[in-house]
């Protein structure tokens, strides 16, 4: 109990700085799950990760999911988690851009409205952290590619214990893809699709039955190609290959930013961290895994502009996992 109280006290002190302390920092404040994972386990060993939209978040066991009304769903609510006595809640909802185009603009609007807001980084994702005294909440918003936001809101922020838990939960938020969540949808798309081991990678991926493995030339192999999949009519393709050296997750984000790709972000796919990015030049969605030897294992899905294939590609990407 003493250790638990010590952890909560430490977190409560951290929370007491508030968002205003972030504004004084010239560097972007970073939240990572690795930094607090052990503390979270000691605070609540029964806490578990849950998927909300395309995000994963650690949920303490004191919270349970409340049913959403049709009206709430129409308003954009994704989840409403409450304690048994209804004294605390965690809400997730979507919203549309209104007079702003980026997180910095939104932070300016919120600060002008009397809230304390600051752009931060949460597990590799740019986000806006802000408090709202009127609703007694601390909130974190993520800007999506379609100019909507996904916001996680934690109440009541004035309660030190809830504030401490909220920082643990915020630090856990990651872009996540889970095969268990989408495998039924994949079966509806193609009931004959199967999980297939990808040679020499230690990974497996769901492959629709229409995708056929192509034969690689010696030159392809020498250039890093591992596997090439395409339907008979070559209307789409999945290319798996290795490239680069001395790369890690941060290096990949910087690499894409330096090449004009501003949508690259860290994702967690079935427990494995990767970088997801859009390659507009080649009309592809890419999933990159940094390897221990510093090279990158890339899964490239083309064409991204084909909406039907893009949905299939997302299912395939969501299935990538350690081979059994």
MIMI-559409 format. One record per residue (C-alpha): x, y, z; residue number from 1. Coordinates in nm, 2 decimals. Example, Ala and Ser with C-alpha at 12.3 -4.5 7.8 and 13.67 -1.06 7.14 Angstrom:
// MIMI-559409
X/Y/Z/n
1.23/-0.45/0.78/1
1.37/-0.11/0.71/2
//
This chain:
// MIMI-559409
X/Y/Z/n
0.00/0.00/0.00/1
0.28/0.24/0.09/2
0.44/0.18/-0.25/3
0.11/0.24/-0.43/4
0.06/0.57/-0.24/5
0.42/0.67/-0.32/6
0.36/0.62/-0.69/7
0.03/0.80/-0.68/8
0.19/1.09/-0.49/9
0.47/1.11/-0.75/10
0.22/1.12/-1.03/11
0.00/1.37/-0.85/12
0.30/1.60/-0.80/13
0.37/1.56/-1.18/14
0.01/1.65/-1.25/15
0.02/1.95/-1.02/16
0.25/2.13/-1.26/17
-0.05/2.14/-1.50/18
-0.03/2.21/-1.87/19
0.11/2.56/-1.80/20
0.44/2.40/-1.71/21
0.45/2.25/-2.06/22
0.43/2.58/-2.22/23
0.75/2.69/-2.05/24
0.94/2.40/-2.21/25
1.10/2.48/-2.54/26
1.09/2.12/-2.65/27
0.78/1.92/-2.71/28
0.68/1.73/-2.40/29
0.67/1.35/-2.46/30
0.46/1.09/-2.30/31
0.56/0.72/-2.35/32
0.41/0.40/-2.22/33
0.76/0.26/-2.15/34
0.82/0.54/-1.90/35
0.51/0.45/-1.69/36
0.43/0.09/-1.77/37
0.58/-0.05/-1.45/38
0.40/0.22/-1.24/39
0.07/0.13/-1.40/40
0.11/-0.23/-1.32/41
0.18/-0.15/-0.96/42
-0.11/0.09/-0.94/43
-0.35/-0.16/-1.09/44
-0.22/-0.51/-1.19/45
-0.56/-0.59/-1.34/46
-0.56/-0.29/-1.58/47
-0.58/-0.39/-1.94/48
-0.54/-0.25/-2.29/49
-0.86/-0.18/-2.49/50
-0.91/-0.06/-2.84/51
-1.11/0.25/-2.90/52
-1.13/0.34/-3.27/53
-0.78/0.29/-3.40/54
-0.62/0.37/-3.07/55
-0.51/0.14/-2.78/56
-0.53/0.27/-2.43/57
-0.46/0.12/-2.09/58
-0.78/0.11/-1.88/59
-0.76/0.06/-1.50/60
-0.99/-0.21/-1.37/61
-1.21/0.04/-1.18/62
-1.36/0.15/-1.51/63
-1.63/-0.04/-1.71/64
-1.78/0.04/-2.04/65
-2.12/0.21/-2.03/66
-2.37/0.16/-2.31/67
-2.38/0.45/-2.56/68
-2.72/0.58/-2.67/69
-2.79/0.62/-3.04/70
-2.79/1.00/-2.98/71
-2.44/0.98/-2.83/72
-2.31/0.77/-3.12/73
-2.45/1.02/-3.37/74
-2.27/1.29/-3.17/75
-1.94/1.11/-3.23/76
-1.89/0.93/-2.90/77
-1.67/0.62/-2.93/78
-1.67/0.51/-2.57/79
-1.78/0.61/-2.22/80
-1.60/0.44/-1.93/81
-1.72/0.49/-1.57/82
-1.65/0.38/-1.22/83
-1.91/0.18/-1.03/84
-2.01/0.48/-0.82/85
-2.01/0.71/-1.13/86
-1.76/0.94/-0.96/87
-1.51/0.93/-1.25/88
-1.54/0.88/-1.62/89
-1.32/0.85/-1.93/90
-1.49/0.95/-2.26/91
-1.36/0.92/-2.62/92
-1.53/1.11/-2.90/93
-1.47/1.25/-3.25/94
-1.52/1.60/-3.37/95
-1.47/1.80/-3.69/96
-1.23/2.09/-3.75/97
-1.39/2.43/-3.70/98
-1.18/2.73/-3.80/99
-0.84/2.55/-3.75/100
-0.62/2.33/-3.96/101
-0.35/2.20/-3.72/102
-0.29/2.14/-3.36/103
-0.10/2.46/-3.31/104
-0.40/2.66/-3.43/105
-0.63/2.46/-3.20/106
-0.40/2.52/-2.90/107
-0.41/2.89/-2.97/108
-0.79/2.89/-2.98/109
-0.81/2.70/-2.65/110
-0.55/2.93/-2.48/111
-0.74/3.24/-2.60/112
-1.06/3.08/-2.45/113
-0.90/3.05/-2.11/114
-0.79/2.69/-2.12/115
-0.44/2.57/-2.08/116
-0.33/2.39/-2.40/117
0.00/2.26/-2.54/118
0.10/2.04/-2.83/119
0.27/1.73/-2.70/120
0.39/1.39/-2.83/121
0.22/1.07/-2.71/122
0.40/0.76/-2.81/123
0.52/0.91/-3.14/124
0.18/1.08/-3.22/125
0.14/1.46/-3.22/126
-0.14/1.55/-2.98/127
-0.30/1.85/-2.80/128
-0.31/1.82/-2.42/129
-0.55/2.06/-2.25/130
-0.74/2.12/-1.93/131
-1.09/2.25/-1.90/132
-1.18/2.40/-1.56/133
-1.55/2.43/-1.65/134
-1.59/2.06/-1.72/135
-1.31/1.96/-1.47/136
-1.14/1.75/-1.73/137
-0.79/1.69/-1.87/138
-0.81/1.60/-2.24/139
-0.58/1.48/-2.52/140
-0.68/1.52/-2.88/141
-0.53/1.36/-3.19/142
-0.57/1.51/-3.54/143
-0.67/1.26/-3.80/144
-0.60/1.27/-4.18/145
-0.96/1.36/-4.26/146
-0.94/1.67/-4.04/147
-1.13/1.52/-3.76/148
-1.01/1.48/-3.40/149
-1.03/1.19/-3.16/150
-1.03/1.32/-2.80/151
-0.99/1.13/-2.48/152
-1.14/1.32/-2.18/153
-1.07/1.23/-1.81/154
-1.30/1.35/-1.53/155
-1.27/1.48/-1.26/156
-0.92/1.63/-1.30/157
-0.95/1.81/-0.97/158
-0.93/1.47/-0.79/159
-0.56/1.39/-0.74/160
-0.60/1.01/-0.78/161
-0.80/1.05/-1.10/162
-0.54/1.30/-1.22/163
-0.26/1.05/-1.15/164
-0.45/0.78/-1.33/165
-0.53/1.01/-1.62/166
-0.15/1.07/-1.68/167
-0.09/0.69/-1.69/168
-0.38/0.64/-1.93/169
-0.27/0.93/-2.16/170
0.09/0.79/-2.16/171
-0.05/0.46/-2.28/172
-0.24/0.58/-2.58/173
-0.10/0.44/-2.90/174
-0.21/0.40/-3.26/175
-0.29/0.03/-3.25/176
-0.41/-0.23/-3.50/177
-0.54/-0.56/-3.36/178
-0.61/-0.87/-3.57/179
-0.86/-1.00/-3.32/180
-1.07/-0.68/-3.38/181
-1.08/-0.72/-3.76/182
-1.05/-1.08/-3.84/183
-1.43/-1.14/-3.86/184
-1.44/-0.85/-4.11/185
-1.16/-1.01/-4.31/186
-1.35/-1.34/-4.32/187
-1.65/-1.15/-4.47/188
-1.42/-1.00/-4.73/189
-1.26/-1.33/-4.82/190
-1.36/-1.65/-4.63/191
-1.07/-1.84/-4.79/192
-0.80/-1.59/-4.69/193
-0.54/-1.74/-4.46/194
-0.26/-1.64/-4.22/195
0.06/-1.71/-4.40/196
0.41/-1.71/-4.27/197
0.64/-1.46/-4.45/198
0.97/-1.63/-4.51/199
1.28/-1.52/-4.32/200
1.09/-1.25/-4.12/201
0.94/-1.43/-3.82/202
0.61/-1.27/-3.91/203
0.28/-1.39/-4.05/204
0.01/-1.20/-4.24/205
-0.35/-1.26/-4.35/206
-0.34/-1.30/-4.73/207
-0.67/-1.30/-4.94/208
-0.71/-1.60/-5.16/209
-0.70/-1.38/-5.47/210
-0.34/-1.28/-5.40/211
-0.08/-1.51/-5.55/212
0.29/-1.51/-5.47/213
0.50/-1.41/-5.76/214
0.84/-1.56/-5.84/215
1.14/-1.34/-5.74/216
1.44/-1.30/-5.97/217
1.80/-1.32/-5.84/218
1.82/-0.95/-5.89/219
1.50/-0.90/-5.68/220
1.65/-1.10/-5.39/221
1.98/-0.91/-5.42/222
1.78/-0.59/-5.39/223
1.62/-0.70/-5.07/224
1.29/-0.84/-5.19/225
1.14/-1.12/-4.97/226
0.79/-1.17/-5.11/227
0.57/-1.03/-5.38/228
0.19/-1.08/-5.38/229
-0.06/-0.98/-5.65/230
-0.39/-1.09/-5.80/231
-0.38/-1.25/-6.15/232
-0.48/-0.92/-6.32/233
-0.20/-0.73/-6.13/234
-0.45/-0.47/-6.03/235
-0.28/-0.45/-5.68/236
0.03/-0.57/-5.51/237
0.20/-0.63/-5.18/238
0.57/-0.61/-5.18/239
0.78/-0.72/-4.88/240
1.14/-0.62/-4.88/241
1.43/-0.48/-4.67/242
1.62/-0.15/-4.71/243
1.83/0.10/-4.53/244
2.07/0.09/-4.24/245
2.10/0.23/-3.89/246
1.73/0.29/-3.87/247
1.50/0.29/-3.57/248
1.15/0.43/-3.51/249
1.27/0.79/-3.46/250
1.50/0.76/-3.76/251
1.21/0.64/-3.98/252
0.99/0.93/-3.88/253
1.27/1.18/-3.95/254
1.35/1.00/-4.28/255
0.99/1.04/-4.40/256
0.96/1.40/-4.28/257
1.28/1.48/-4.47/258
1.12/1.34/-4.78/259
0.81/1.54/-4.75/260
0.59/1.27/-4.59/261
0.41/1.44/-4.30/262
0.17/1.16/-4.21/263
0.42/0.90/-4.09/264
0.34/0.78/-3.74/265
0.43/0.51/-3.49/266
0.17/0.23/-3.47/267
0.15/-0.08/-3.27/268
0.03/-0.38/-3.47/269
-0.05/-0.68/-3.26/270
0.21/-0.57/-3.00/271
0.49/-0.49/-3.24/272
0.59/-0.13/-3.30/273
0.62/0.00/-3.66/274
0.59/0.31/-3.86/275
0.29/0.36/-4.10/276
0.32/0.62/-4.38/277
0.16/0.71/-4.71/278
0.39/0.70/-5.01/279
0.20/0.93/-5.25/280
0.47/0.91/-5.52/281
0.43/0.54/-5.55/282
0.06/0.54/-5.45/283
0.13/0.30/-5.16/284
0.06/0.25/-4.79/285
0.38/0.13/-4.62/286
0.44/-0.04/-4.29/287
0.80/-0.03/-4.17/288
0.96/-0.25/-3.90/289
1.31/-0.15/-3.78/290
1.52/-0.46/-3.75/291
1.78/-0.55/-3.49/292
2.05/-0.51/-3.76/293
1.94/-0.15/-3.83/294
1.77/-0.23/-4.16/295
1.40/-0.19/-4.23/296
1.15/-0.46/-4.31/297
0.88/-0.29/-4.53/298
0.53/-0.41/-4.63/299
0.42/-0.19/-4.92/300
0.05/-0.20/-5.03/301
-0.04/-0.05/-5.37/302
-0.24/0.12/-5.50/303
-0.35/0.32/-5.19/304
-0.58/0.54/-5.41/305
-0.81/0.24/-5.48/306
-1.05/0.26/-5.19/307
-1.15/-0.10/-5.21/308
-0.79/-0.23/-5.20/309
-0.70/0.03/-4.93/310
-0.96/-0.14/-4.71/311
-0.81/-0.48/-4.78/312
-0.46/-0.34/-4.72/313
-0.57/-0.22/-4.38/314
-0.70/-0.57/-4.30/315
-0.38/-0.72/-4.41/316
-0.17/-0.47/-4.22/317
-0.38/-0.53/-3.91/318
-0.30/-0.90/-3.93/319
0.08/-0.88/-3.92/320
0.20/-1.06/-3.62/321
0.46/-1.29/-3.48/322
0.45/-1.63/-3.67/323
0.35/-1.92/-3.46/324
//
